[in-house]
């Protein structure tokens, strides 16, 4: 909550108040058109940095959207050799740009990747644009999500560090001024969205990925023990 002031993240004040002050000064100087433009820009900035509260789903295994926007990609994709699926969400300038953790867990790795500022709608943006890449260890396993800068949004900001534990739907950062967020989950996750769906950060469920049960762990251990104790049989002559 230290990042929120009256429904807006603090960055909104840093960028919006100077415009509002300049607009007031222009009005006093009777530069009416300039004043109107500056005040409108200030209102746009305040709207861009708004941070509404969200109802976070508590359903087991729910993977929520990291941001507001429209689903533009749902595709099969490998991550470090692991088969899975990637969901990409485009954030327009009128969407909320505060990003949230898609699941509860520990951030085991956070990597900043400098890059280009292609339009966030383009497929290449997922690989080539400036981005923060989070690896999140959850009860179900390891997943990845990204904050990706766009043509207008040219700065990715994270409020978290490696080793921190996050709750599902917790605020983790923002992208400053259209952008994109990606979520990668392993193949055993059930995808619940499709192309064109509009989603809300922290409240819309993108996928269901149930944690491993105690019985599945027991079966795995039994299989490993059986493999270890197996005696190879040679060819009989």
Buried (B, 14 or more C-beta within 10 A) or exposed (E): EEBBEEEBBEBBBEBBEEBBEBBBEBBEEEBEEBBEBBBEBBBBBBBBBBBBEBEBBEEEBBBBBBBBBBBBBBEEBEBEEEEBBBBBBBBBBEBBBBBBBBBBBEBEEBEEBEBEBBBBBBEEBBEBBBBBBBBBBBEBBBBBBBBBBBBBBBBBBBBBEEEEEBEBBBBBBBBBBBBBBBBBBBEEBEBBBEEEBEBBBBBBBBBBBBEEEEEEEEEEEEEEEEEEEEEEEEEEE
